[in-house]
């Protein structure tokens, strides 16, 4: 595995973790607000929870990719064992499959 991909992976992980730490505080609703303010506040709470959940899932996938780096498996398709193209790893640092296997997996799910 090339150093550039590993560096990009680590930077992406650090960025996601930093965003996750900033998103942890979920805004609270003020019960004395009018209906529209309360509705907007609840919407902001839901968006914050959704963002936090997505960031946590992404951090988990990136952490798994970092373990693949340590194990010497990063950049190798977990399905067919071929090398994952560099451009794919730069675009999706937590990718565990090559494009062909990912397409096959997505087609099987639908």
N, C-alpha and C positions, 0 to 999 in steps of 0.2 A: 504494500500500500504506500502511496506517495505521501510525503509530508504535507503538501499543500491541502490535500483532502482532509487529513487529520487535523490540521490547523483550522480549516474552515469548519469542521465538525465541532471542535472545541469552542470556537468563537460563537457558533450558532447556539450551542448548549448554554454558554454563559449568558448570551443575550436573552434566551428564553427564560432562564432562571431569574435574571434581573427583572424582566417584565412580570414574571409570576409574583415576585416579591412586592412589586408595585401594585399589582392588582388584588392582593389579598384583602385589602380593606374594602368591604362591600358597603356602599352607601345605605344609610338608614332612612326610613320614611318618617316624616314628622306628622304625627296623628292630628295635629291642630291645623294642618293644611287643608285647602279646599279639595274637592274631588279630583280635579284635573292635575293639581300638583301631586296629590297622592298617587294617582295612576302613573304619572310620569316617573315618580320616585320608584315605584314598584318595577316599572319597566327597566330603569337603570340598574336596579338590584339584580334582575334576571339576566340582563346583558353582562353584568360584572361576574355573576356566577358562571355563565356560559363561557366567557372568556377565560376565567380561571380554570375551569375544567379542561378546556381545549389546550391551554398552555401546560397544564400538569401532564396531560396525555403526551404532548409533544416532548416535554422534558424527559418523560419515562422512555420514549422511543430513542431519543438522543443518548440517554444514559446507557441504554442497551447497545447502541452503536459504538459507544466508547468502550464497552466491555468486549465488543467484537474486535476493536483495534488492539486491545491488550492481548486477546487470544489469537491474533493474526488472521482473523476471519473477515475483517472489514474489507469491503470491496469485492467480496465473493458472493455470488448468488446462493442463497440458502436453499433454493429449489433444485437448480441444475449444476451448481458448482463452477459456472463460468465467471469470468470477471465482469463486474458491473462497470459500464463505461464511466469514465471520469466526469463527463458532462452531466450524467445522471446524478452522480454523487455530489457534485457542486450544486446542482439544482435541488436535490432532495438528500441532504446529508445522512438521514436516518434510513435510507433505502436499504432493504435486505434482499431484494430480488432484482434481476435484470428486467428490462422492459418486456421482453417476450413472456417471461414467467409471470410478471405482474398482470399483463393483459389476460393471460390464461386464467389466473386466479380470479380476476374480476369478472371474466366471462362465466366462470363456474358458479359464482355467487348469484348471478342474475338469472 
